[in-house]
Amino acid sequence: MKKYHADVIIIGGGIAGITAAIELMNDGKSVVLLDRDHEKELGGLAKLSFGGMFFVDTPIQRRTGIKDNADLALRDWHSVAGFGEDDVIPKLWAEQYVHMCTDHVYRWLTKEHGTKFFPVVHWVERGLFKPGNSYPRFHIVWGTGKGLTDDLIRSMNGHVKREKLLTQYYRHKAEDLIVENDRVVGVNGIDEEGDQTFQAFGENVIVATGGLGGSIEKVRENWYKPWGQPPKTILNGSHIYAIGDMHDAVKKISGNVTHLDWNWHYAAGVRHPRPQWKDHGLSLIPPKSALWLNYRGERFGPIPLITSYDTRWLVEEICKQDKKYSWQVLNMKIMMKEFAVSGAESNASMRDKKLFGFVRDILFGNKALVNDMLNSPDFVTAHSLEELVDKMNALEGTDDVQIDAVKDAVGEYDGQIDRGQKFHTDEQLRRIAHARQYRGDKVRTCKFQKIVAPDAMPLVAIRESILSRKTLGGIQTDLESRVMATTTIGSQQPIPGLYAIGEAAGFGGGGMHGKGALEGTFLGGCVLTARVAAKSISGKKL
């Protein structure tokens, strides 16, 4: 059996684990960093992400006339969270994040690690039936999530104390926590590269292994009950090693794991054109000008589905259907203007920091991405609605999609556009008009584009499934990221020697978002919880 020793053992090499390693080295602590993946994949799910981060009252916001503040942001947070009376710690973590994210995440990244953000803040989760983000707060890393992880990995590997204080082991799967005298002192596991067991011992252990979205079986087991039975198809847009195994290990030693049915799924998941694992999915940023239809080809209503307002509500509406998947119907003109996929892989110009290519994609459409995604099995094209419906049914292997329903939906929508804007009563068209008032949306949103139009052909239909992504619940922690024991709520105490950070901790407190999220709070939550944990171990505060 291999044996490793350090002041702190970190389980998981995503941005939470990397951030913690940097901060611990800053304070002179020796670290063993264990990661199950290969070294080239260091960075976890963050490396694959689009790289949006939620901040409040930043210099970028101020320069663009956005007068944001923490009190307003916290009000918006509670509006979408749906916290219960017993969610005391999650509420405290939400407050801590809103008040600390700009100073201790945004400025820490920009000043100490050279991270740069796009100069226009995006406006997501702006609320539908209740307030969401009152202002744009979604700051996009120039370089996407890959750029963010590259910055942090460079800082970790280039740290002046790295040779002395940091040891990294890859293909190491942690399995069980080691407890001695009621204190966590290490972890057992397997070196999957050498098929050999190992033990890692430290004064403190940090769990940073992500959520459980990579295990569709566990997603189904923890499905949110008010949504009924899980969909027949759930695509996997998480990380293949985010399988909740360390949640189980924490439970074994009486650590408190909460709200695993709080998950941040996406409504517009499609199959990857070159899948790397079973049911590998990508999350579309659904075109605002596309019509969103149910499995029968009927338009959702009375409020139509449209992106950027309430992601959880989109999932909920689709899950009310007998068959829990959906279609978007659009045309190539809309697709070239509005189509996008979330993630580093699908945004190559931004990921690779190629300004000319990025501007070209904005102005003329990302032709390479569109052409690539048309190879996904979830896309069909046609030159008439009749042909399109035939292909939709052939794709699914049913006759569920009704041509009359599709014609009615498209005809009513196109007819409203023909009337002119001042006579629009369609809620989707009204929201398109509102979106185009903000420059971050105007450049990527068509001005009332009809679906059936001779100059916009061919027609496109996209079959969209629910996509697993992030786990909002997790290992419960106090405001220092110490793991709480499973005792009565009023007398909970932290487990000595054990910390949890990032998605493993529900991004803070076992669920700081509640049931919903304002987006961009995931990457930020990973960084903040990691910094808080490292400072706690060192006997300091941020």
N, C-alpha and C positions, 0 to 999 in steps of 0.2 A: 504494500500500500504506500502510495506517495503521501508525503506530509508537508504542508506548507505552513508558514507562520508569518504574521504581520500584526501591526497594531489594529488594523481594520481589514476585514474581508468584505469585498463588494461582490455581490452575485448579480451579474448582468452588465453588459457593456453597451447599453443605449446611452442617450445623452444624459440621463439622470446619473447613471453609474460613472460616466466620464466626468461630469461636473463634480460629483462628490470626490473623485480621485484627485482632481486639480485642487480643490479646496483643502483636502486633507494634507496634500503635499505642501501647500502654502503654509500650513500650521505645523509642519515637521513630522507628520504621522506617516508611518510605513503602511503600504497598501498592497494587498493581493487582489487583483481584479480577475474574476472568473467569468468567462463568456462561453456559451454553448456553440456559437457559430464560428466560422473561419475568420481569421484576422482581417481579411479584405472586406468582410461584411460588418466590421465594427461600427456601431452607431445605431443598430436596431431599426425599429420602425421609423424613427425620426429621419433616418437617412433616405427613406423612400418617400417622405412626405413632401407636400407642396411648400411647407415652411412658413405658414401664417402664424403670427403670434399676437395675442391680445394684450394691449397696453393702454394706459390711461394718461392723458395729458402729456403727450410726448412732444418734442420739438417738431416732428413731422406734422402732427396734428395742428399745432399752433401755426405753423407756416401756411397751412391750407385753410385757416379760419375756423378750425374746430375747437370750441371752447369746452373741453371735457373736464370732468372732475371725478374723484373717487366716490363721493356720495351718490352721484347719479349712476355711476357704473354699478355700484352695489345694489341700488334699487332695481336696475335692469336685471342684474344677476338673480336676485330673489324672485323676480317676476317669472322667469323661465324655470327656476330650480324646482319649485313644488316641494320644498322641504316640509318634513313633518315636525311635530313638537319635539320628538326625541332626537332629532338630527342636530344636536348641540355642537358637536365637534365639527361636522361639515360646515355649519354656518360660520363658525369661528375661522375655519380655513378659508372660506370664501372672502371674508372680511380681510384676512391677512393677505391673501393674494392681491386683491384689488388695491390695497394701500401700499404694497411692497413691489409690485411687478415692474413698475417703471424704473425705480431706483436700483433694484437688486436683480433685475433680469435684463431689461433693455439697456441700461447704462453699463452694466457689467459686461454684457456681450459686446457693445460697441466700443467701449473704452479699453477694455482689457484683452479682448480677443479679436478685434478688428472686424466684427460682423457688420455688414451694411444692409440697410433696408430700402426697399423701393420707395420713391418719394411720394407716391399716392397711396393713401390708406384705403383698403377695401371695406365695403359696407355689407356685412353678412349678418344673418340672424337678426334682422331689424324688427321682427315681431309681426304677428298676423292678427290674432284676437286679443293679444295682451302685449305690453311693451317688451321689446327685445333690446338690441343695441340702439340707443337713442342717437348715437353718433357712430361714424366709421371708426373701428378700433383694430381691424385685422391688418397688422403690419407684416408685409411679405419680405422674407429674407431674399436679398439679391444673391442668387445661387441655390434657391429652394432649400429644402431640408438637408440636402446633401452639402450645400455650402455651410450651413449651420454646424453640422457634425464635423465637416472638414476643419472648421475653425477651432472647435473644441478639441478634436483629436490632435491637431497641430500644437495647441497649447499644452495638452497633456504629455505628448511625446517629446516636446521641446522644453519641458519644465527643467529648470536648473537642478532640481533635486531628483529627477526621474531615476537616474542610474542607482542612486542610493536608496530611494524610498518606494519605487513602484515595480512590481512584478506582475506580468500579464500571462494568463493561461487561457488558451482557446480550446474549443471542442470539449469543454469541461461542463458536464451536466450536474448541477447541484440537486440533491435529492432530499436529505433530511438534516435538520438543524441539530447541533450537539448542545445539550444542556448539562451543566454541572453546577450543583449547589444553587439551583433556581436561577442561573444566569446562562444566557446563550453565549457559548464560547467558540463556536465553529460550525462547520457544515461537512457532511459526508456527500460523496458523489462519485461519478464515473468519468474518467478520461476516455471519451468515445473514440479518440484517435488511436490510443494505444490499448483500448479495452482493459483498463486498469482502474482500480478504485483509488480514491484519494480522500484525504481529510485536510481541511484548512482551518487553522486556529487563529483567533484574534481576540483582543479585548472587547471588540464590538463587531457585529455583523450587520451589513446593510443589504436588504432585499431590493433589487432593482430589475426584476425580471419581466416587467410589463404586465399586461392584463391576461384575459383568457379568450380574446377574440380569434386567435389562431386555431382554437379547438372548436369546430362547429358543433361537435357533440356537447361540449360544455355550454356553448351559447344556447343550444336547444334546452338543456337541463335547467338553465337559469333564465328562460324566456319570460318576459314581462307578462304576467297572467292576464291583465285586462285586455291584452291584444289577442287573446284566444290562443289557438294552437300555432306553433311556429310555421312559417312558410315551408312548402315542400322543397324549395331551393333557396339556400342561403349561400351567397358567394363569400369567399374568404379574402378580405382585403386587409387583413391584419398581418402579423409576423408569424412565421411558421413555428417559432419557439415560444410565442405568447400563449401558453396553454394552461396557465393557472396551476402548475404543479407546485410552485412555492407557496401559493395561497393554501394549498392542502397541507404543506409542511408546517406552515405557521399555525393552522388549525390544530394540528397534532400536539402542539405544545401549549395549547389553550390561548393562542392569539386570536383576537377578534377580527373576523372577516365579515364585512357588511355589504348589503345592497348589490349583490352580484347580478341582480336583474335590472340594474340601471346600466344600460348600454347605449352607446352612441353609434347606432346603425345608420346607414345611408340608404336612401330610397332608390337611387339610380345607379345600381351596380350592374356592370356588364362583364362578360367573360374576356379575359386577357387574350389578345390574338396569338400570343406565344406563352401559354401557361407554364409556370415553373413549379406549381404544386396543385393538388386536387382542388377543383372549383376556384382557381385563382381568379379573383375579380379586381376590377378597377372602378373607382368612384367617379362618375361623370359629374361635371358642373352643368346641370341640365340647362339647355338653351331656354331663355325666357319666352321666346317667340314660338316655341314648339307647343303643340297641343298634347296634354297629358291625358291618356285614356286608360280605362281599366281593361281587364283581360277580355271583355266582350267588345271592346272598341267604343265604349261609351265614355264621354268626357266626365271626369270627376266634377262633382258639384254638390250643392249650389255654388260653393266657393271653388274655383278651379285650382289645381295644383300648380304652383310656380315656385321656383327656387329663390333663395336668399332671404326668406322670411322666417320660416320655422321648420327646420329639418325634422324634428321629432314628430310634428304634426303630419308631415308628408308620409312618414313611415306608418303612423297610426291609421291614416286614411286608406292606405293600400292594404293594411292588415285587416280592415273591416270587410274586404271583399271575400267572396267564396274562394277565389284563387288569388293568392297574395303575390302577384307580380303585376307589372304594368307595361304600357307602351307609350312612347313619345313619337308623334307624327310631325314631320317638318319637311323642309326641302333643302336642296343643296346650298341655296343662297343663305338661308338661316344658318346652316351648319358651318359654312365658311366664316360667317361673321361671329357666331356666338358659341360654337362648340368648343368645349375644353374638358380636360380630364385632370383630376386632382392628383398630384404626385410629381416627384422629381423626374421620373422616367419620361413622362408625357409632356414635359416642359423643358425641352433640351436647351433652347436658347437662353432661358433664364437660369437653368441649372449650370450651364457652362459659361455664364456671364458674357454672352455675346450680344451686345447692345443692338447692333444692326439687325441681327436675326430676330431679336425680341420685338423691335419696332416694326419690322416687316410682318411678323405674325399678327401683331395687333391691327395693323392697317389693312392687310390683305388676306388675313386668315392663315391658320396653321395648316397648310396644305399637306405637309408630310404627316401630321397627326391624323387628319381626316382620312387620308388614303390608307394609313395603317389600320385605323380602327374599323374601316369598312371590311377588313379581313376578319373581324371578330364574328363569331357565329350568331351574335345577337343583332346584327344589322342587315336590313334588306333594302333594296332600292327598286323603284318602278316608275313608269311614266303615266300611270293613271291610278286612281284610287282603287278601282276594281283589281288591277294587277297587284297593287300593294297589299290589299287584304288577302288575296290568294297566297301571296308569299308569307304573310304573317301567320296564317293558319298552317301552311306547310312547315314553317319553322317550328311551331309548337306541336305539330302533329295532331291538331284538333280542328274543329270548325267553329270555335268559340267566337272569333271576331266576326261581327255582323256588318256587312257592307252598308246597310241602311243607317246603323248607328254612327259609323265613321263619316258617311256623307252628311248626316245631320250636324255633327259636331263641326266639321270643316266648313260646311255651307254657312252655318250661323256665324262662325268666327270671321270668315272672309267677308260675309255680308256686312258685318259691323264695320270692318275696315273701309269698305266701299262708301259707307255713309259719311265718313270724315270724323275727325277726332272730337269735334264738339258735340257729336251725337253718340259717342261711345257709351254704352251702359255695361259692357262686358268688363268684369272685374280684372281679368288678366290684362286687357288693353289699358285699363286705368293704372295698373301697377307698372306696366311698361313705361307709360308716360311719366310716372313718378320716378322710376329708376333712371330714366334718361336726363333727369334734372341734375344728377350727380355725375361729375366728369369721370369718375372711376367706372361708372356703368355705361355712360353714353357711348363711349368708343367701342364697346363690345355688345351693344344691343341694337337690333334693327328698329327702324322707325315704322312700326305697324306693317309688318310684312305678311301678306296673304300666304296661305299654305299652297293652294293651287294657283300657280301663276306661270305663264309660258316662259318667262325669262328666268325662272328660279328652279327649273327641273334639273335632275330627277327628284321625285319624292323619296323620302327616307323614313323608315320606321325602325325604332330601336326598342328591343325587348329589354326591360329593366327589372332586375331582381333586388331583393333586400341584400345589402352587403354588410358583413360584420367588419367592424373597425376598432372601436375603442371601448374599454370597460370603465364606466364611470364610478362603480363601486370598487371595493378592494379591501386591503388590510388597513384596519383602523389605526390611526396615529394621532398623537397629541400635537400641539403646535411646535414641538421640537422634532417631529418625525419619528418619535419613539413609538414602537408598537404597543398597543393597549391589550391587556389581558381580557378574557371573557368572564367578567364578573358583572354584578348589577351596575346599571348605568351610573348611579350616584357615587359609586365607590371604585370605579375603574382605576387601575394603576398600570404604568408601563412595565413591560417585561425587560428586566435589566439586560443590557448588551445587545438588544435587537432594535433595528431601525428599518423602515420601509419608505421608499421614495418613488416618485414618478407614477406611472400608471398602476404599478403594483399596489400603491397606496390610494388608489382612486384619485390620483393627482393631489392628494392631501386629505387626511382625515377619514379615509375610507369612503369618500364620495363628496368632495367639495362642490361639485356642480349641481348636486341634486339629480333630478330626472332629466333635465335639459342642459344645454350649454350655449354660451355666447360665441363659441368657436374661437380658435387661436389660444385657448386657455390650456391646451394639452401640452404643447411643447414648453410653454411658460411654466406650467405646473411642474414639469419634470425638473427644470433648472432650479426653480425656487425651493422645492422640497429637498433637493440634493444639497443646496447651499445651506439650508437650515439644519439638515442632519449633520453635515460636516462640522459646522460651527458648534453644534450641541456636543458632539463628541470631543471637540477641542476645548470645551468649557467656555465658549464665546457666544455672542449673539451677532446677527447681522446689523 
